[in-house]
Amino acid sequence: MENSPPVMKANRSHMSPAGESSRGDLAGQCGDECADQREDFQQLLDDVGDSVVHYCRRRPGVAAFSLFAVGFFFGWKIKPW
């Protein structure tokens, strides 16, 4: 069985010796990971926003035309009549 995929072993570091998970630790770890991911995502959004602002200040004509074209397209596709 040389080509068989590696077998993943369960991470039981959050289990007590009796086999029961300590839900408080697991919930705390999950909360910490969620907070870290939220901070990373917030930093990504801030970076993208800063890049867009910088581009718009460097090339205002292209930015204005792009926004006009996007607005025209959505106005054409979402017309109320």
N, C-alpha and C positions, 0 to 999 in steps of 0.2 A: 504494500500500500504506500508506495513512494509518492504518488501524486495526490493523496488525500489532503484536504485542507486542514490547517491546524485547529485543534480543539480548544475552544475558549473555556477557561475555568472560571467559575463564579467567584466574584470578589466577596468574600464573607467577612471582611474586616469590620463591618458594622453589626455582626452577629454576636450575641452573647454565647457563653459556653453551652448553654442549654439549647441553642439553635434559634432563639427568638431574637428578632431584630430590636435594637433599641431605637424606637421610633423618634424619640426626642433628638438623638444624634443625627439620625437620617434626615429628619425634617430641618434641622439646623444646617446641615451640609447642603441640602437642596436650596434652602433660603439663601445661603451664602453664594452658591453658584448662580442663582437667579439674579441676585444683586450685582454680581460681577458681570454677567452677561448684559444686564440693563445698562451698566456704566459703559461697557464696551460699545453697545449699540448707540448710546447717547453720544459718545465721542465720535463714532462714525458719522452720525447725522450732523454733528457740529462741523466736522471736517468737510463733508460734502457741501454744506451750506456756505462755509467760508470759501470753498473753491468756486461755487456758482457766483457768489458776490464778487470775487476777484476777477472772474472771467467777464462778468457784466460790466465792471468798471473799465476793464481793458478794451473790450469790444462792444460798446453799447448798441451800435447799429445791428450787429448780428443777433444780439440778445433780443432787441426789440422786434426785429423781423421774425425771429423764431417764435416768440410769444404770440405775435399777431397771427402767424400761420397756424399754431396750435389752437388758438382761440377760434379762428375761422373754421378750422376742421371740426372741432367739437360743436360749434354753433350750427354748422351745416348738418352734422349727424344727429344732433339732439334738438332739432327744431320742433316747436310745439304744434305746428299745424300739419 
